[in-house]
């Protein structure tokens, strides 16, 4: 029978990794390729805000860039549909 292996995570390292610029860049790439590219050109914007104090992970934001896009999103759930929702 094989020996059991016990793994202990370095929690400080995990927190630092979740806030690192590399992870933020990976998240932005995934958001851009899977969501942002499905949206109409010029009507939406993507941003990766600098993590605020107390945040535990990187965030990516996709939002409307114009009043027309805002109304389109209200009427048709454009952002939700781009993310694979109903």
Backbone as a ProteinNet text record, in pm:
[ID]
protein_1_A
[PRIMARY]
XXXXXXXXXXXXXXXXXXXXXXXXXXXXXXXXXXXXXXXXXXXXXXXXXXXXXXXXXXXXXXXXXXXXXXXXXXXXXXXXXXXXXX
[TERTIARY]
84.3	0	89.1	50.2	129.2	117	223.8	221.7	129.6	64.8	-18.3	71.1	37.8	114.4	32.8	96.1	28	84.8	-3.2	37.7	-11.4	79.2	43.8	70.2	-33.4	-18.5	42.2	123.3	176	71.9	-13	-125	-80.1	27.2	77.9	114.8	177.4	214.5	92.7	-12	-135.2	-199.1	-207.3	-264.4	-183.9	-52.3	32.6	14.4	-0.2	-19.9	-152.7	-259	-391.1	-395	-306	-301.2	-191.1	-117.2	-2.1	-45.3	39.5	9.2	-1.6	70.9	65.3	-73	-131.6	-265	-367.3	-350.7	-440.2	-434.1	-314.5	-298.6	-364.9	-354.6	-419.1	-571.3	-622.7	-767.4	-815.5	-737.8	-776.6	-776.1	-678.6	-672.5	-793.6	-829.6	-945.6	-1072.9	-1088.3	-1206.7	-1214.6	-1101.6	-1099.3	-1135.4	-1076.9	-1098.5	-1237.2	-1289.3	-1414	-1537.2	-1522.8	-1639.2	-1631.1	-1525.9	-1516	-1521.2	-1459.6	-1457.6	-1593.8	-1688.8	-1822.8	-1913.2	-1867.2	-1948.3	-1925.8	-2024.3	-2007.5	-1887	-1814.4	-1694	-1726.3	-1643.8	-1652.7	-1762.8	-1848.6	-1958.8	-1932.2	-1829.1	-1796.6	-1648	-1611.3	-1469.9	-1433.9	-1308.5	-1257.5	-1148.2	-1143.6	-1039.9	-1000.9	-879.6	-827.7	-785.6	-878.7	-844.5	-739.2	-659.7	-559.4	-634	-596.8	-669.2	-664.3	-779.9	-789.1	-739.2	-709.3	-662.2	-771	-732.9	-826.9	-881.5	-862.2	-906.8	-817.6	-875.4	-800.8	-769.8	-817.4	-788.4	-799.6	-747.1	-753	-894.5	-936.3	-1068.5	-1056.1	-1145.8	-1155.6	-1297.8	-1310.7	-1441	-1469.2	-1588.7	-1635	-1762.6	-1765.3	-1882	-1914.9	-2032.2	-2075.7	-1995.9	-1970.9	-1893.1	-1978	-2105.3	-2191.7	-2334.2	-2414.2	-2554.7	-2629.1	-2591.8	-2656.1	-2626.8	-2502.2	-2464.9	-2535.3	-2549.6	-2620.2	-2765	-2831	-2969.7	-2980.6	-2885.9	-2883.9	-2868.5	-2782.8	-2763.4	-2890.3	-2959.8	-3086.1	-3191.8	-3201	-3304.7	-3275.3	-3147.9	-3112.5	-3021.7	-2982.3	-2889.2	-2760.9	-2703.6	-2588.7	-2469.5	-2437.2	-2322.5	-2348	-2467.3	-2501.5	-2491.3	-2542.1	-2535.8	-2392.3	-2307.8	-2167.5	-2095.2	-2141.9	-2080.6	-2138.9	-2235.1	-2291.3	-2420.5	-2476.8	-2604.5	-2720.4	-2838.5	-2957.9	-2979.9
-117.4	0	124.1	226.4	348.2	434.1	511.4	602.5	719.8	772.4	890.8	1013.1	1104.6	1227.6	1340.8	1420.7	1533.9	1661.9	1746.2	1870.9	1986.1	2078.8	2197.3	2319.4	2401.4	2521.4	2635.3	2712.2	2835.3	2943.6	2975	3065.8	3205.4	3253.4	3385.5	3384.1	3277.4	3265.2	3255.9	3187.5	3176.5	3313.8	3391.1	3526.1	3615.7	3607.5	3688.6	3649.5	3521.1	3473.4	3523.3	3519.2	3562.8	3712.1	3789.7	3933.6	3973.3	3877.3	3908.3	3961	4042.7	4093.7	3982.7	3874.1	3763	3698.3	3676.4	3617.3	3715.1	3842.5	3944.2	3944.1	3930.3	3926.3	3801.9	3689.2	3566.6	3583.4	3641	3663.9	3758.5	3862.1	3957.1	3890.4	3805	3733.6	3643	3570.5	3481.5	3562.9	3673.2	3757.4	3817.6	3859.1	3919.6	3815.3	3695.5	3592.7	3528.8	3506.6	3433.1	3521.7	3648.2	3734.1	3859.4	3938	4069.7	4063	3961.8	3950	3912.8	3868	3836.8	3959.8	4069.3	4190.5	4282	4368.8	4463.6	4555.4	4583.9	4666.7	4808.4	4861.1	4999.9	5032.3	4938	4966.9	4922.3	4843.6	4792.5	4813.7	4821.9	4839	4737.7	4699.4	4602.6	4669.8	4640.9	4699.6	4600.8	4617	4537.3	4634.6	4670.5	4768	4714.7	4806	4768.5	4721.5	4605.8	4554.9	4654	4680	4769.9	4698.9	4777.6	4720.3	4628.5	4510.5	4414.6	4316.9	4343.9	4249.6	4126.7	4012.8	3887.9	3825.6	3887.8	3832.6	3941.8	3910.7	4003.9	4005.1	4121	4134.8	4193.1	4152	4206.5	4259.1	4374.3	4436.4	4463.1	4424.7	4457.1	4537.1	4657.4	4743.5	4816.6	4874.8	4949.7	5078.9	5121.4	5242.7	5354.3	5326.4	5428.7	5407.6	5512.3	5503	5399.8	5390	5292.3	5149.6	5125.5	4992.3	4961.6	5062.5	5045.1	5003.3	5072.9	5041.2	4904.1	4872.4	4741.4	4630.9	4653.2	4554.4	4539	4648.9	4641	4562.5	4590.5	4527.8	4382	4349.1	4217.6	4132.4	4182.5	4109	4070.6	4164.5	4138.1	4082.8	4143.2	4095.6	3954.8	3931.1	3798.6	3692.4	3722.9	3628	3603.8	3706.8	3689.8	3597.3	3594.3	3508	3367	3343.5	3209.8	3193.2	3302.9	3296.5	3289.3	3294.2	3282	3409.8
0	0	0	-78	-91.7	33.7	57.4	170.5	140.3	243	226.2	224.5	136.9	125.2	185.2	269.9	330.9	271.2	219.4	156.5	243.1	273.5	350	263.2	243.9	161.6	241.7	174.5	230.4	200.6	297.7	274.6	232.5	288.9	249.7	101.9	55.7	-85.2	-175.5	-129.7	-208.2	-222.2	-114.4	-121.2	-213.4	-204.9	-292.3	-438.6	-463.6	-600	-656.8	-577.3	-624	-656.1	-596.7	-622.1	-719.8	-769.7	-854.4	-991.2	-1052.9	-1187.2	-1291.7	-1271.6	-1366.3	-1368.4	-1250.5	-1242.9	-1299.1	-1271.2	-1327	-1479.5	-1535.3	-1680.8	-1740.1	-1672.5	-1719	-1715.9	-1608.3	-1597.6	-1706.6	-1734.1	-1838.4	-1975.4	-2000.8	-2128	-2145.7	-2042	-2048.9	-2069.6	-1995.4	-2009.6	-2149.8	-2201.9	-2335.8	-2442.6	-2433.1	-2535.4	-2527.5	-2407.4	-2392.8	-2384	-2343.9	-2325.8	-2411.9	-2394.9	-2456.8	-2608.8	-2668.6	-2814.4	-2873	-2790	-2836.5	-2838.6	-2778.6	-2767.3	-2886.8	-2917.6	-3028.5	-3007.2	-3114	-3105	-3060.4	-2969.9	-2929.3	-2830.2	-2797.7	-2707.4	-2564	-2545.4	-2412.4	-2386.9	-2257.7	-2221.4	-2113.6	-2114.4	-2018	-1937.7	-1807.1	-1723.5	-1614.3	-1569.2	-1458.7	-1349.1	-1261.1	-1158.8	-1062.5	-1009	-910	-785.7	-731.3	-614.5	-498.6	-440.5	-325.8	-201.4	-102.6	23.2	79	117.1	171.3	68.3	-60.9	-162.8	-159.9	-190.8	-181.9	-315.8	-424.7	-557	-662.9	-779.6	-892.2	-949	-1001.2	-1060.5	-1200.6	-1286.3	-1421.3	-1437.3	-1499.1	-1514.6	-1662	-1706.9	-1842	-1823.9	-1880.9	-1864.2	-1992.8	-1994.3	-2111.6	-2122.7	-2246.9	-2271.2	-2329.2	-2355.5	-2413.5	-2364.6	-2382.2	-2342.1	-2427.1	-2554.9	-2643.1	-2597.3	-2558.4	-2510.5	-2378.7	-2293.3	-2167.1	-2192.9	-2283.7	-2315.9	-2382.1	-2470.9	-2536	-2432.1	-2333.4	-2228.5	-2144.5	-2116.2	-2041.9	-2120.3	-2248.8	-2331.7	-2364.7	-2390.2	-2444.7	-2357.5	-2240.2	-2152.7	-2227.7	-2298.4	-2384.6	-2306.8	-2193.1	-2113.9	-2060.3	-2011.3	-1959.5	-2067.9	-2187.4	-2298.2	-2344.3	-2339	-2378.6	-2280	-2154.7	-2054.7	-2056.7	-2146.1	-2156.5	-2080.2	-2031.6	-1959.6	-2055.5	-2004	-2085.8	-2156.3
[MASK]
++++++++++++++++++++++++++++++++++++++++++++++++++++++++++++++++++++++++++++++++++++++

